[in-house]
C-alpha cells in the first residue's frame, strides 16, 4: 500500500504524501500570460502569476520584458499608450476591500504611477484610444440594492430573464457589465457609455477615437434566441447595431486604416457545439463575410482574446488543432489560414507589432512562458516555470472505423518498465474542449502519485472538424444530426482505454480507475452505471447527473436545448433518456463524489441526487462538499481548497488502486 496516513483533509498543516505532492505542484505553478507589445514592438509587457499556498491566494504582477515592473499582489491587464510612453494596468489598490483600480505609469521617463479610477465591481477589456486621450474598459454596475447595510435590508430581486445568475459571478442582471471611458490623465470621472439592463463585453476603438465597438445582447428576446451582436457605441450619440440577431458575434478588432472590423462567431446561435469562425465586415456593418472557412477548426483557443491585425489585409488568431493550439495568419480575401507557430504547444496569448511577434505558450512539461520572435529568430524571454513530467501521444481507431481518436499517456514517477501500474482514465469537460499539448496539473499530480494517466479527445470535443463536434448533438436537434451524450463518446473513451491496455504492458487492466468533471462527471457516472465492471473506482465531480433537473437549476438553464434539441418542457423524456441518474441502481463500483456548494453551472443538487440514491442503495460512495467554491474549483479555486481536493482524490484512488491485485 502507498503511504496513506488517515486524515480528515481539514488540517492545513497535516498532509499525507499525496497532500505534499499537491502542495509542491501548486507551489510550482508560476506562469506568464497576456503578452502586450509596445507600438514599435521593442518592449513587451506581460502578467506573471504565482500561487501562494501560505497566503491562500494567487499573486500577479506586471512584467516588462524580463523583470517585474509592478509590486502586485493583484496587478494585471497591461495596455500600452499609442506613443509607447505609458502603460496602463489594473490592480486592487482601492480604499475599500474588493475595489478594482486602474493605473497609468511612465515606462522610461520620469513620473509616478497614478490612479485613474476606482470601480467597485471589477475592470476588464482595458484599451487606450488611438489618440491617447482616453481609456475604455468594461465594469459591472451595481443596482442600488447593493448599497443597503446588509442583505436583510436589500429589496427583493425581480427576475424576468434566463441567465440572471452566472457561475463565479453570482447575480448579474442587477449588475450588468457596461462600457466606460475615462480620461487617460485621470482628470475626469469615468463615464458609462451603455447605461441600462444589457451586458457588454469587449472594447475596440474606432480609428478616429470617436467611439468603440463592443459585443452585447441588446434586443428584447436575447435570452431566448441567444443571439449576440456587435454595436458601435459613440462617445456622444446613439448606439447602433452592426449585426441583426443572426448569430453570435464577438471579439471585435478594428483594422489599422479604420475601415474594417474583424470578429469571431457563428451563424446559428441555437446550435452547439460548432467551430467558431473568423469574419470581417465594413465598419458600417456591410459586406460581412467569414474568412476562415477553409480551415475547419474552432478559432477559440485556450484563452480567447481579440484578433490582432498585422496590416489592412491580414490578421492573427488562435485555433485548436488535435490537442495543439496555434496562431494562424488569416487574410481578408478568405484564402486558407497559415499556421505561424509549430510543435506540440498550446498558445495562450499573443500580440504583434512592427516586425515583432510575442506569444505565451505551454508545453506538457511546464506552464506558459513568454517568447519573442524578431526577424525570424525566436527567443524565450522568461524562465519562471518549473518543468515536470512529459507524456506520449498515440491514437486509436473509433469503434465504428470512421476516424481516429487522439490520446495521451503519462507514465508514473520513477517509472520502471518491468512493473505494472494502476491506471487513471481522465475524461475532459465541455464537451466542446480538448486535452493536449498543455501543462495539466491534474495529470502531473496523478503521475507523481504513482498512476499511469490516460487522456483522450472523444467525439463531441474541439480541435477537429465540424462533424466531430456534432457527433453527440441530440438526435432530435433541428439543425444537426448526432447520437446524443453517452453514445459514441463513451465508445471512444473505452476504445482509448482498450488501446492503451493493449499497447502498453505496464498498464494493469485489473487496477483501472476513472475521473471526470462537469461533462466529464456525466461520463464518470455513465461509465459507473453502464460499464462499472471495467473499473475498480470512479470519481465523478461537479457532474451533470440528471439532465432534466440541470435545465431547471443551472445558471445556463434553457441553453442545453441548443445541444440536445428539444427543450425540457416539450420533451422531458429526451433529457431523462440520457441521464445517468436513471441508471444509478446499476452502479456497484465504489464512487467518489466531489462538488462545490456555490457551483451554479452544475448545482450541487446534481451531486446530492446521486449521493442520496447510492446511500439508499447502500453502495460504496464517498461525498465531499467544498464551501465557498464554484464550478471552477480545480482550476481557480482557493489554493488551499485545490490542495485539499487533490489530496482527497489521490488518497481515495491510492486506497483502491495502488494495492496489488
C-alpha positions in Angstrom: 0.0 0.0 0.0 1.0 3.6 -0.5 1.8 6.0 2.3 -1.9 6.7 3.0 -2.0 8.1 6.5 -5.6 8.7 7.5 -6.6 12.4 7.5 -9.8 14.3 7.6 -8.4 16.7 4.9 -9.3 19.7 7.1 -6.0 20.4 8.8 -3.9 22.6 6.5 -0.6 21.6 8.3 -1.3 17.8 8.5 -0.5 16.4 5.0 -0.3 12.9 3.6 2.3 12.1 1.0 -0.3 13.0 -1.6 -1.1 16.3 0.1 2.6 17.1 -0.2 2.6 16.2 -3.9 -0.4 18.6 -4.5 1.2 21.3 -2.4 4.5 21.1 -4.2 3.0 21.1 -7.7 0.8 24.1 -6.8 3.8 26.0 -5.4 5.5 25.4 -8.7 2.6 26.9 -10.7 4.1 30.1 -11.9 3.2 31.1 -15.5 3.1 34.1 -17.9 0.0 35.4 -19.7 -1.3 38.4 -21.6 1.7 39.5 -23.7 1.3 43.0 -24.9 3.9 44.6 -27.3 4.7 48.3 -27.3 3.5 50.0 -30.5 7.0 49.8 -32.1 7.5 46.2 -30.9 10.6 47.0 -28.9 9.2 46.1 -25.4 6.7 43.6 -24.2 4.5 43.7 -21.1 3.0 40.5 -19.6 1.5 39.2 -16.4 3.2 36.7 -14.2 1.0 34.8 -11.8 2.2 32.7 -8.8 0.2 30.5 -6.5 0.9 31.4 -2.8 -0.4 28.5 -0.7 0.8 30.1 2.5 -1.5 33.1 2.0 -4.1 31.0 0.1 -4.1 33.3 -2.9 -2.7 33.8 -6.4 -0.4 36.7 -6.8 0.0 38.6 -10.1 2.5 41.3 -11.2 3.0 43.1 -14.5 6.4 42.4 -16.0 8.3 44.5 -18.6 10.5 42.3 -20.8 12.4 40.1 -18.3 11.6 41.6 -14.9 8.6 42.8 -12.8 7.6 46.4 -13.2 4.8 46.5 -10.6 4.8 45.2 -7.0 1.5 43.3 -7.0 -0.1 41.4 -5.4 -3.0 41.6 -7.8 -1.9 43.6 -10.9 -2.8 42.7 -14.5 -4.2 43.7 -17.9 -1.3 45.8 -19.2 -2.2 48.2 -22.1 0.2 50.5 -23.9 -0.5 54.0 -24.8 -0.3 54.7 -28.6 3.0 56.6 -28.2 4.5 53.8 -26.1 5.4 56.1 -23.3 2.8 54.9 -20.8 1.5 51.6 -19.5 -2.0 51.2 -18.0 -2.7 48.3 -15.7 -5.4 47.1 -13.3 -5.0 46.4 -9.6 -6.8 46.3 -6.3 -5.4 49.3 -4.5 -8.7 51.0 -3.6 -9.5 52.0 -0.1 -12.4 49.6 0.1 -11.8 45.8 0.1 -12.7 44.4 -3.3 -12.3 47.7 -5.2 -10.7 47.4 -8.6 -8.4 50.2 -9.7 -7.0 51.4 -13.0 -3.5 52.9 -13.1 -1.1 54.5 -15.6 2.7 54.5 -15.2 5.5 56.1 -17.3 7.6 53.4 -18.9 11.0 55.1 -19.3 10.7 58.8 -18.4 10.2 60.4 -15.0 6.9 60.3 -13.1 5.0 58.1 -10.8 2.2 55.6 -11.0 -1.1 57.5 -10.9 -4.6 56.1 -10.2 -7.1 56.9 -13.0 -10.2 55.5 -11.4 -11.6 53.1 -8.9 -14.5 50.7 -9.6 -16.4 48.7 -7.1 -17.1 45.6 -9.3 -14.1 44.8 -11.5 -12.2 46.1 -14.5 -11.8 44.3 -17.8 -11.0 45.0 -21.5 -8.7 47.9 -20.8 -7.9 49.7 -24.1 -6.4 53.1 -25.0 -8.0 55.3 -27.6 -5.9 55.8 -30.8 -5.4 59.5 -29.9 -4.1 58.6 -26.5 -6.6 60.8 -24.6 -8.9 58.2 -23.2 -9.0 54.6 -21.9 -12.1 52.5 -22.3 -12.9 49.4 -20.2 -15.8 47.3 -19.0 -17.1 47.0 -15.5 -20.2 45.8 -13.7 -22.6 48.5 -12.5 -24.5 47.6 -9.3 -28.1 48.2 -8.6 -28.8 50.5 -5.6 -29.9 47.4 -3.6 -26.2 46.7 -3.1 -25.9 49.9 -1.1 -28.0 48.5 1.7 -26.5 47.9 5.1 -26.6 44.1 4.5 -28.7 41.6 2.7 -31.5 41.8 5.3 -32.1 45.4 4.1 -32.0 44.7 0.4 -35.1 44.8 -1.8 -36.2 41.6 -3.5 -34.9 40.7 -6.9 -37.5 40.7 -9.7 -36.1 38.0 -12.1 -37.5 38.3 -15.6 -34.9 36.6 -17.8 -32.9 33.4 -18.1 -29.1 33.7 -17.3 -29.7 36.1 -14.4 -27.1 34.4 -12.3 -23.8 33.1 -13.6 -21.3 30.7 -12.1 -18.4 32.6 -10.4 -20.3 35.9 -10.8 -23.4 35.3 -8.8 -26.3 37.7 -9.7 -25.6 39.6 -12.9 -28.8 41.0 -14.2 -28.8 43.7 -11.4 -25.0 44.3 -12.0 -24.8 44.5 -15.8 -21.3 44.8 -17.4 -21.1 48.2 -19.1 -18.6 50.1 -21.3 -16.9 53.0 -19.6 -14.5 55.7 -20.8 -12.1 57.8 -18.6 -9.5 60.4 -19.4 -6.1 58.9 -19.6 -4.7 61.6 -17.4 -7.3 61.0 -14.7 -8.7 64.5 -14.8 -12.3 63.4 -15.3 -14.5 60.8 -13.6 -15.4 57.6 -15.6 -18.4 57.9 -17.9 -20.7 55.0 -18.6 -21.5 54.7 -22.4 -24.0 51.9 -22.2 -26.4 52.5 -19.3 -29.4 50.2 -18.9 -30.1 46.5 -18.4 -27.9 44.9 -21.1 -24.5 43.3 -20.8 -21.4 44.2 -22.8 -18.0 42.6 -23.4 -15.0 43.7 -25.4 -13.7 47.1 -26.4 -12.3 48.0 -29.9 -11.8 51.7 -30.5 -12.8 53.3 -33.8 -9.8 54.7 -35.7 -10.8 58.3 -35.1 -11.3 57.7 -31.3 -15.0 58.8 -31.6 -16.4 55.6 -30.2 -15.9 51.9 -29.6 -17.2 48.6 -31.0 -18.4 46.1 -28.4 -20.4 42.9 -28.2 -23.8 42.8 -26.5 -27.2 41.3 -26.4 -29.4 44.4 -26.5 -32.6 43.0 -28.1 -35.7 42.0 -26.1 -35.6 38.3 -26.8 -31.8 37.7 -26.3 -32.3 35.1 -23.5 -34.5 33.0 -25.9 -32.7 33.3 -29.2 -29.2 33.6 -27.6 -28.0 35.9 -30.4 -25.2 38.3 -29.6 -24.4 41.3 -31.8 -21.7 43.9 -32.4 -22.6 47.5 -31.7 -20.9 50.9 -32.3 -21.0 52.9 -29.1 -20.1 56.6 -29.8 -18.7 58.8 -27.1 -21.6 61.0 -27.9 -24.7 59.8 -29.7 -26.9 56.8 -30.2 -25.7 53.2 -30.0 -26.0 51.5 -33.4 -26.3 47.7 -34.1 -23.9 46.4 -36.8 -25.4 42.9 -36.9 -29.1 41.9 -36.6 -29.6 38.8 -34.3 -28.5 36.3 -36.9 -25.8 34.6 -34.9 -23.1 35.0 -32.2 -20.5 37.7 -32.9 -17.8 38.8 -30.5 -14.1 39.8 -30.0 -14.1 42.8 -32.4 -10.9 44.4 -33.7 -10.5 47.4 -36.0 -8.2 47.4 -39.0 -5.3 49.8 -38.9 -6.9 52.1 -41.6 -10.2 52.0 -39.6 -12.3 50.7 -42.5 -12.9 47.1 -41.3 -13.9 45.1 -38.2 -12.7 41.6 -37.6 -14.6 39.4 -35.3 -15.3 35.8 -34.2 -18.5 34.0 -34.2 -21.0 31.6 -35.7 -24.2 32.0 -37.8 -26.6 29.8 -35.7 -26.9 30.8 -32.1 -29.1 27.8 -31.3 -26.6 25.1 -32.3 -23.8 23.9 -30.0 -21.1 22.8 -30.3 -19.7 24.2 -33.5 -16.4 25.6 -34.7 -16.1 29.3 -34.1 -15.1 31.2 -37.3 -13.3 34.5 -38.0 -15.1 37.1 -40.1 -14.7 40.7 -41.3 -17.1 43.5 -42.3 -17.0 47.1 -43.1 -17.1 49.4 -40.1 -20.7 50.3 -41.0 -21.6 46.6 -40.8 -21.8 46.0 -44.5 -20.1 43.3 -46.6 -20.0 40.8 -43.6 -18.3 37.5 -44.5 -16.3 34.6 -43.0 -12.7 34.4 -43.9 -11.6 31.2 -42.0 -13.8 28.6 -43.5 -11.0 26.9 -45.5 -9.7 25.6 -42.1 -12.4 23.7 -40.3 -11.3 24.3 -36.8 -12.5 26.4 -33.9 -10.8 29.8 -33.7 -11.3 30.0 -29.9 -8.2 28.8 -28.2 -7.4 28.3 -24.5 -7.8 32.0 -23.6 -9.8 33.8 -26.3 -8.7 37.3 -27.0 -9.4 40.0 -29.6 -7.8 39.4 -33.0 -4.6 41.2 -33.9 -4.3 43.0 -37.3 -0.9 42.8 -38.9 -1.9 45.3 -41.7 -5.2 46.2 -43.5 -5.4 42.7 -45.2 -4.1 40.2 -42.7 -4.7 39.4 -39.0 -3.9 36.8 -36.4 -6.0 34.5 -34.3 -5.5 31.2 -32.4 -7.2 27.9 -33.4 -7.2 24.5 -31.8 -5.9 21.5 -33.8 -5.9 18.0 -32.4 -4.6 18.8 -28.9 -2.4 21.7 -30.0 -3.3 25.4 -30.1 -1.5 27.6 -32.7 -1.5 31.1 -34.0 -2.7 31.5 -37.6 -2.4 34.3 -40.2 -5.8 35.0 -41.9 -6.4 37.0 -45.0 -9.5 39.2 -45.6 -9.8 37.6 -49.1 -10.6 34.2 -47.4 -7.6 32.2 -48.6 -6.5 29.2 -46.4 -5.2 30.4 -43.0 -1.5 29.9 -42.5 0.0 28.4 -39.3 2.7 30.7 -37.7 3.6 28.5 -34.7 4.7 24.9 -34.7 5.3 21.9 -32.5 3.5 20.3 -29.6 2.4 23.5 -27.8 -0.7 25.4 -26.7 -0.5 29.2 -27.3 -2.4 31.0 -24.5 -1.8 34.6 -25.6 -0.2 36.6 -28.5 0.5 40.0 -29.9 2.2 41.6 -32.9 3.7 45.0 -33.6 6.2 46.1 -36.2 8.4 43.1 -37.1 7.9 41.6 -33.6 5.6 38.7 -32.6 5.1 37.8 -28.9 3.3 34.7 -27.5 2.9 32.9 -24.3 2.6 29.1 -24.7 2.5 26.0 -22.7 4.0 22.6 -23.2 3.1 19.4 -21.4 6.1 19.7 -19.1 5.6 23.2 -17.9 3.2 26.2 -17.6 3.3 29.1 -20.0 6.4 31.1 -20.7 6.9 34.3 -22.9 8.5 34.0 -26.3 9.5 36.8 -28.7 10.2 36.4 -32.4 12.1 39.1 -34.3 13.5 38.8 -37.9 12.6 35.1 -37.9 14.5 34.3 -34.7 12.6 33.2 -31.6 13.8 33.8 -28.0 12.3 32.6 -24.8 12.2 35.8 -22.7 11.1 34.3 -19.3 12.1 31.3 -17.3 9.7 31.4 -14.3 8.0 27.9 -14.5 9.3 24.6 -13.3 9.5 21.5 -15.6 7.6 18.3 -14.7 6.8 15.1 -16.5 6.1 14.6 -20.2 3.7 12.3 -21.9 3.4 10.3 -25.1 0.8 10.8 -27.8 -0.9 7.9 -29.5 -4.1 7.3 -31.5 -6.7 4.5 -31.7 -9.4 4.0 -34.3 -13.1 4.8 -33.4 -15.1 1.6 -32.8 -17.0 2.2 -36.0 -13.9 2.8 -38.0 -15.0 6.3 -39.0 -11.9 8.2 -37.8 -9.2 8.0 -35.1 -9.1 9.3 -31.6 -6.2 11.4 -30.3 -4.9 10.2 -26.9 -2.0 10.8 -24.5 -0.4 8.6 -21.8 1.8 9.8 -18.9 4.0 7.3 -17.1 4.2 7.4 -13.3 7.1 9.0 -11.4 10.2 6.7 -11.1 8.8 4.6 -13.9 10.1 1.0 -14.1 9.1 -0.7 -17.4 9.2 -4.1 -15.8 6.4 -3.2 -13.4 2.7 -3.0 -13.8 1.0 0.2 -12.6 -2.6 1.2 -11.8 -4.3 3.4 -14.4 -6.4 6.6 -14.1 -8.5 7.3 -17.1 -9.4 11.1 -17.4 -12.3 12.5 -19.4 -12.5 16.2 -20.0 -15.5 18.5 -19.5 -17.2 20.6 -22.1 -17.8 18.5 -24.0 -16.5 21.1 -26.6 -12.9 21.4 -25.4 -9.7 19.3 -25.7 -6.8 17.8 -23.8 -3.5 18.1 -25.5 -0.1 19.7 -25.5 -0.5 21.9 -22.5 0.5 21.8 -18.9 -2.2 19.9 -16.9 -1.6 19.8 -13.2 -4.2 17.1 -12.7 -2.1 14.7 -14.8 1.1 15.7 -13.2 -0.3 15.1 -9.7 -1.7 11.7 -10.7 1.6 10.6 -12.2 3.6 11.8 -9.3 1.4 9.7 -7.0 2.2 6.5 -8.9 -0.6 6.2 -11.5 -0.5 5.8 -15.3 -2.5 8.7 -16.7 -4.6 8.3 -19.9 -6.5 11.1 -21.6 -8.2 11.5 -24.9 -10.4 13.7 -27.1 -13.5 11.7 -27.9 -16.1 12.8 -30.4 -18.0 15.9 -29.3 -14.8 17.7 -28.4 -13.0 20.6 -30.1 -9.8 20.7 -32.2 -11.3 18.7 -35.0 -13.7 19.2 -38.0 -17.3 20.2 -37.6 -18.6 16.6 -37.9 -16.5 15.5 -35.0 -18.1 18.2 -32.8 -21.6 17.4 -34.0 -21.3 13.7 -33.3 -23.0 13.9 -29.9 -25.6 16.5 -30.6 -29.0 15.2 -29.7 -30.8 13.1 -32.4 -33.8 15.3 -32.2 -31.9 18.5 -32.9 -33.5 20.5 -35.8 -30.2 21.8 -37.3 -27.7 18.9 -37.0 -27.7 15.2 -36.5 -25.9 13.3 -33.8 -26.4 10.4 -31.4 -26.6 12.4 -28.1 -24.5 12.3 -25.0 -23.4 8.9 -23.7 -23.1 7.2 -27.1 -20.1 7.4 -29.4 -18.3 9.5 -26.8 -18.5 6.5 -24.4 -17.4 4.2 -27.2 -14.4 6.4 -27.9 -13.3 6.6 -24.3 -13.5 2.8 -23.9 -11.7 2.3 -27.2 -8.8 4.5 -26.0 -8.7 2.6 -22.7 -8.6 -0.8 -24.6 -6.0 0.6 -27.0 -3.7 1.7 -24.1 -4.1 -1.6 -22.2 -3.2 -3.5 -25.4 -0.3 -1.2 -26.4 1.4 -0.5 -23.0 2.2 -3.7 -21.0 2.9 -1.6 -17.9 -0.8 -0.8 -17.6 -2.6 -3.1 -15.1 -6.0 -3.9 -16.6 -7.2 -5.1 -13.1 -6.5 -1.8 -11.5 -8.2 0.9 -13.6 -9.9 4.0 -12.1 -11.6 6.8 -13.9 -12.2 10.5 -13.1 -14.1 13.3 -14.9 -15.6 16.7 -14.1 -18.6 18.6 -15.4 -19.5 16.8 -18.7 -16.6 14.5 -17.7 -18.5 13.9 -14.5 -21.5 12.9 -16.6 -19.3 10.5 -18.3 -18.0 9.2 -15.0 -21.4 8.4 -13.7 -22.5 7.0 -17.0 -19.5 4.7 -17.1 -20.1 3.7 -13.5 -23.7 2.7 -14.4 -23.1 1.0 -17.7 -19.5 -0.2 -17.6 -18.7 -0.3 -13.9 -17.2 -3.8 -14.2 -14.3 -2.2 -16.2 -13.2 -0.1 -13.2 -12.2 -0.6 -9.7 -13.1 3.0 -8.6 -14.6 6.1 -10.2 -14.6 9.8 -9.2 -17.5 12.0 -10.5 -17.0 15.7 -9.7 -19.1 18.8 -10.5 -21.1 16.5 -12.6 -24.3 16.6 -14.6 -26.2 13.6 -13.5 -29.8 14.5 -14.2 -30.1 16.5 -17.5 -33.7 17.3 -16.8 -33.2 18.9 -13.4 -30.0 20.5 -14.7 -32.1 22.5 -17.2 -34.3 23.7 -14.3 -31.5 24.8 -12.0 -28.3 25.6 -13.9 -27.1 29.2 -14.4 -27.3 28.4 -18.1 -30.6 26.5 -17.8 -32.6 26.7 -21.1 -29.4 26.6 -23.1 -29.0 22.9 -23.1 -31.6 22.7 -25.8 -29.1 24.1 -28.3 -27.1 20.9 -27.8 -29.8 18.3 -27.1 -32.6 19.5 -29.5 -36.0 19.9 -27.8 -36.5 22.0 -24.7 -37.2 20.1 -21.4 -40.9 21.2 -21.3 -41.5 20.0 -24.8 -39.7 16.6 -24.4 -38.6 15.8 -20.8 -38.1 12.2 -21.7 -35.3 13.0 -24.1 -33.4 14.6 -21.2 -34.1 11.7 -18.9 -33.1 9.2 -21.5 -29.5 10.4 -21.5 -29.3 11.0 -17.7 -27.1 8.5 -15.8 -29.3 9.1 -12.7 -32.0 6.8 -14.1 -29.3 4.1 -14.2 -28.0 4.7 -10.7 -29.4 1.4 -9.4 -26.8 -0.3 -11.7 -23.9 1.4 -10.0 -21.8 -1.1 -7.9 -18.3 0.3 -8.4 -17.0 2.5 -5.5 -17.7 6.2 -6.2 -16.1 9.4 -5.0 -18.4 12.5 -5.5 -16.8 16.0 -5.2 -18.9 19.1 -5.7 -18.7 22.8 -4.8 -21.5 24.4 -2.8 -21.6 27.6 -4.9 -21.5 25.8 -8.3 -24.3 27.4 -10.3 -23.3 25.7 -13.6 -23.9 22.2 -12.3 -25.7 22.9 -9.0 -24.8 20.8 -6.0 -28.2 19.2 -6.2 -26.8 17.2 -9.1 -24.4 15.6 -6.6 -27.0 15.3 -3.9 -29.3 13.3 -6.2 -26.6 10.8 -6.9 -25.3 10.6 -3.3 -28.8 10.2 -1.9 -29.7 7.4 -4.4 -26.5 5.5 -3.7 -26.8 5.8 0.0 -30.4 4.5 -0.2 -29.0 1.5 -2.1 -26.2 1.1 0.4 -23.5 1.4 -2.1 -19.8 2.3 -1.6 -20.0 6.1 -2.0 -17.9 9.0 -0.6 -19.1 12.6 -0.9 -17.1 15.8 -0.3 -18.6 19.3 -0.5 -16.4 22.3 -0.8 -17.8 25.5 0.8 -17.2 28.9 -0.9 -16.2 27.4 -4.2 -17.9 27.3 -7.6 -17.7 25.2 -10.8 -14.0 26.3 -11.3 -12.7 24.7 -8.1 -10.0 22.6 -9.7 -8.8 25.5 -11.9 -9.2 28.7 -10.0 -10.5 27.8 -6.6 -8.6 28.9 -3.5 -5.1 27.3 -3.4 -5.8 25.5 -0.1 -9.0 24.0 -1.4 -7.3 22.9 -4.6 -4.6 21.2 -2.5 -7.3 19.5 -0.3 -9.2 18.4 -3.3 -6.2 16.8 -4.9 -5.2 15.1 -1.7 -8.7 13.6 -1.3 -8.7 12.3 -4.9 -5.2 10.8 -4.7 -5.7 9.3 -1.3 -9.0 7.7 -2.3 -7.7 6.2 -5.5 -4.5 5.0 -3.8 -6.6 3.1 -1.3 -8.4 1.3 -4.1 -5.9 1.0 -6.8 -2.3 1.1 -5.6 -2.5 -2.2 -3.7 -1.5 -5.1 -5.9 -4.4 -7.3 -7.1 
